[in-house]
Amino acid sequence: MPSENTVADRAREFLVRDELHIAKANSRYFDIVADHAAGSYLWDVNGRRYLDFAMGIAVNNVGHCHPRVVAAAREQTGRLIHCSAVTHHTLNIELAEKLARITPGQLSSVFFNNSGGEAVDAALKLARFITGRPNIVAFKGSFHGRTLLATALTTSKSHYREGYEPLPSGIFHVDHPYCYRCPVNQTPGSCGLECFDLFDRLFGQLVKPHSVAAIVLEPILGEGGVVPPATGYSGSGSYMQRLRELCDRHGILLVFDEVQTGFGRSGNWFACEHWGVEPDIMVMAKGIASGFPMAGVIARKELMDQWSPGRHGSTYGGNPVACAAALASISVIEEEDLLRNAREAGSVLVNELANFKQRYSFIGDIRGLGLMIGMEMVDAAGAPDGERLGRFLDQCRDRGLLLLDCGGKDHVARLTPALNVSQGEVREALGIIEQALAAVA
Ligand SMILES: Cc1ncc(COP(=O)(O)O)c(C=O)c1O
């Protein structure tokens, strides 16, 4: 066995080599050098164990290296790794059938991609192509990826946009219905979904609705701070239902970006089910294949069929090994009843975090659905407090718990554990969070 010192030097040595050869643009949340992982835990090259509530940014929904996913990918690697658009293949077809079954309503025809941003681009190419309309409406505070079109949609931070202007045109933004920081200064008692009237302003002042191909929404903002949309407190229906009606009225396609919220993360297969609203097009990635590069766009067949052959493509999209991993991941979610576990573990976490909020005035809001949970930190004036949140996350890491930040000012702690997280692991995380909160109080 190497001595403590030799072991500790391994991480430092890798970080020096990383510094020399890895692009800094793709920065890391933590200077931890991962070695291996299983279930809810990740070990670094020094042998230190972390309880991972980041899960590769909400990707490993069935936990790290689930044995069934590993076996399926191994088996497929020996059978067929790649065939691209040269031929059809069985797993592509089986996965599309399965996605048609677990996604809401009429969604049934799939285009496979490799990453979320790429799939967002594909969804919007599809929307523009079949409507013949140029414009797209997205929400302030949202994150849709790093391709140029996805960057133009993204407004969770100006940091993601600066330096890349001019960004693709024809993109317009409305305020997100973020109740804790209501864009139209309503309170839960007074709210009649006045934020929805911002569409009237948008359509009156900036862009005619008949020129809009698609409205794109993350059903729960992820990077933007784990923000579910307003539900409406005065019998006015939910924001999501109003959005569906607005799109129907104007022939606009409703696109849900379920890249982060999908595959059980919110306690339903897809977050839009919480509001009973079906999009015309849905974008999927992250949790679909437990970390294998895989993403997809699903739409009603009559829409997808209008995208004529050869008008879009991908060399690797729908790769057989990624398909095998996706099929195994979906089966695990189904057979291990992980939607239920996500709801139950999520409600334990939210209730306990709400207790901490009673103790610490710097916790402004606890919110989320299933195992997509945010804890917003505020200063004495109620403004976002990214500085304290940063110290809190460091304290968690030092105690062996990995949590990520999100929100425009990096002021929201994001909890996205594996959907099969155990009660014991939830208790372990809560114990560390309690200590870390006390340390930054
Ligand atoms: C909602 C949402 N859309 C799109 C993306 C981009 O996905 P990818 O990084 O796989 O391109 C992300 C990534 O965090 C996301 O959270």
The ligand as an SDF file (V2000), in Angstrom:
LIG
                    3D

 16 16  0  0  0  0  0  0  0  0999 V2000
  -31.9360   22.1910  -19.2770 C   0  0  0  0  0  0  0  0  0  0  0  0
  -30.6730   21.9210  -20.0260 C   0  0  0  0  0  0  0  0  0  0  0  0
  -30.6690   21.9560  -21.3630 N   0  0  0  0  0  0  0  0  0  0  0  0
  -29.5670   21.6920  -22.0770 C   0  0  0  0  0  0  0  0  0  0  0  0
  -28.3740   21.4150  -21.4620 C   0  0  0  0  0  0  0  0  0  0  0  0
  -27.1500   21.1510  -22.2730 C   0  0  0  0  0  0  0  0  0  0  0  0
  -26.8270   19.8070  -22.2180 O   0  0  0  0  0  0  0  0  0  0  0  0
  -25.3590   19.3080  -22.6800 P   0  0  0  0  0  0  0  0  0  0  0  0
  -24.3880   19.8450  -21.6960 O   0  0  0  0  0  0  0  0  0  0  0  0
  -25.4820   17.8250  -22.6770 O   0  0  0  0  0  0  0  0  0  0  0  0
  -25.1440   19.8600  -24.0470 O   0  0  0  0  0  0  0  0  0  0  0  0
  -28.3240   21.3750  -20.0590 C   0  0  0  0  0  0  0  0  0  0  0  0
  -27.0470   21.0830  -19.3610 C   0  0  0  0  0  0  0  0  0  0  0  0
  -26.8850   21.3190  -18.1980 O   0  0  0  0  0  0  0  0  0  0  0  0
  -29.5000   21.6400  -19.3290 C   0  0  0  0  0  0  0  0  0  0  0  0
  -29.4980   21.6160  -17.9880 O   0  0  0  0  0  0  0  0  0  0  0  0
  1  2  1  0
  2  3  1  0
  2 15  2  0
  3  4  2  0
  4  5  1  0
  5  6  1  0
  5 12  2  0
  6  7  1  0
  7  8  1  0
  8  9  2  0
  8 10  1  0
  8 11  1  0
 12 13  1  0
 12 15  1  0
 13 14  2  0
 15 16  1  0
M  END
$$$$
